[in-house]
Amino acid sequence: MRKSDITRKTNETEIAVSFSLDGKGQADINTGVPFMDHMLDLFIKHGQFDGRIHANGDTHIDDHHTTEDIGIVLGQAVLEALGDKKGLRRYGNAFVPMDDALAQVVIDCSNRPHLEFRGDIPNAKVGSFDTELVHEFLWKFALESRMNVHVIVHYGRNTHHIIEAVFKALARALDDATMIDPRVEGVPSTKGLLT
């Protein structure tokens, strides 16, 4: 089992993540940010990971620090769970429709972190959640997992549906990219390493 346990404590937040790439979709999520609870719950379930993500942050100010730091710690947890990356598929791609919305996420476990986000999120808020934090979360996740993450929102009208499609596609692309392929000897790179 490829697992990790990461904690991070600052003056703004305290985050604890236990994560397994080879799970059954079992999620235990409590972040203090209800919309992120929903997104992370479906991320774990649709990726067939197992994950416990708990956070306590300065949400009396806003959700920024908590959401950002969850992206940091979850990214670190994924990187640690990947280990030496031997036998890895490396690349993952997923399209997910959510009613009116269609999102695509493409991942390369390349050790070259980059986020490319193409598409619009039409509203500034979903409930009390600032939707600009979706980009903040994804950027920190890509940076700390050291992955190349491309997010394409092909279309959509409903902001909740768009973001939900993105998180489900992220989960499925990550599951695809991190599967072990028995045909791969060592790491899937002509350089001989992905670290």
SVG drawing of the C-alpha trace seen along z (x, -y; Angstrom):
<svg xmlns="http://www.w3.org/2000/svg" viewBox="-27 -38 46 45">
<polyline fill="none" stroke="black" stroke-width="0.4" points="0.0,0.0 1.4,-3.4 0.5,-5.6 1.5,-8.8 0.8,-10.8 1.6,-14.6 0.9,-17.3 1.5,-21.1 1.0,-23.6 1.4,-27.4 -0.1,-30.4 -2.9,-30.3 -3.8,-26.7 -3.3,-23.2 -3.6,-20.5 -3.4,-16.7 -3.6,-14.3 -3.5,-10.5 -3.6,-9.4 -3.5,-6.1 -3.3,-5.8 -4.5,-2.2 -7.8,-2.6 -11.5,-2.0 -12.8,-5.5 -13.1,-5.9 -13.1,-9.5 -13.0,-11.2 -13.1,-15.0 -13.4,-17.8 -11.8,-21.1 -14.0,-23.8 -14.7,-24.9 -18.0,-23.1 -17.6,-23.5 -14.0,-22.0 -15.3,-19.2 -17.7,-18.3 -15.0,-18.6 -12.4,-16.6 -15.0,-13.9 -15.8,-13.3 -12.1,-13.6 -11.3,-10.7 -14.3,-8.6 -13.8,-9.1 -10.1,-8.5 -10.6,-5.3 -8.1,-6.6 -8.5,-6.5 -8.1,-9.8 -8.4,-11.5 -8.1,-15.3 -8.7,-17.4 -8.0,-21.1 -8.4,-23.8 -7.8,-27.3 -8.6,-31.0 -11.8,-30.7 -13.2,-33.6 -11.1,-35.7 -11.8,-33.8 -11.2,-30.4 -8.0,-31.3 -5.3,-30.0 -7.1,-26.8 -7.8,-26.0 -4.3,-26.8 -2.7,-24.8 -4.9,-21.8 -3.5,-21.9 0.0,-22.1 -0.3,-19.2 -2.4,-17.0 0.2,-17.5 3.0,-16.5 1.0,-13.4 0.5,-12.3 4.2,-12.8 5.3,-10.8 2.8,-8.0 4.2,-7.7 7.6,-6.6 10.2,-5.9 7.6,-6.0 8.8,-2.7 6.3,-1.0 4.2,-4.1 1.9,-4.9 3.0,-8.5 0.3,-10.1 -3.4,-10.4 -6.3,-12.0 -10.0,-12.2 -13.1,-13.9 -15.9,-14.4 -19.4,-15.7 -21.5,-17.2 -24.9,-18.1 -24.2,-21.3 -20.4,-21.3 -17.6,-19.3 -14.1,-19.4 -10.9,-17.7 -7.7,-17.1 -4.4,-15.8 -1.6,-14.9 2.1,-14.1 3.9,-12.8 7.0,-14.4 8.7,-16.1 8.2,-19.3 5.4,-21.2 3.1,-23.3 -0.6,-24.2 -2.3,-25.3 -5.9,-26.3 -8.0,-27.1 -11.7,-28.0 -14.0,-30.2 -15.7,-29.9 -18.7,-32.2 -19.4,-33.3 -17.1,-34.6 -18.8,-32.6 -20.5,-29.3 -22.4,-29.8 -19.8,-31.5 -16.8,-29.9 -14.7,-32.2 -14.3,-30.3 -10.9,-31.9 -9.6,-29.5 -10.1,-26.6 -7.1,-27.9 -5.1,-28.5 -5.8,-24.9 -4.9,-23.4 -1.7,-25.4 -0.4,-24.5 -1.4,-20.8 0.5,-20.7 3.5,-22.4 3.8,-20.2 3.0,-16.9 5.6,-18.0 3.1,-17.2 2.2,-18.9 -1.5,-19.5 -3.6,-20.8 -7.2,-21.7 -9.6,-22.5 -13.1,-23.6 -14.6,-23.0 -18.0,-24.6 -20.6,-25.0 -23.0,-27.4 -23.5,-26.3 -20.5,-27.2 -21.0,-24.4 -21.2,-21.9 -18.0,-23.2 -15.9,-23.0 -17.3,-19.6 -16.4,-18.3 -12.9,-19.6 -12.4,-17.8 -13.8,-14.6 -11.6,-14.8 -8.6,-15.6 -9.3,-12.4 -9.7,-10.2 -6.7,-11.6 -4.6,-11.1 -5.8,-7.6 -5.0,-6.9 -1.5,-8.4 -0.5,-6.7 -1.5,-3.2 1.2,-0.6 1.7,0.8 3.4,4.3 5.0,3.6 7.0,0.6 10.4,1.5 11.9,-1.1 10.5,-4.6 8.8,-5.7 11.4,-8.1 14.3,-8.0 16.3,-10.0 16.0,-7.1 14.4,-9.1 11.3,-11.0 12.6,-12.5"/>
</svg>
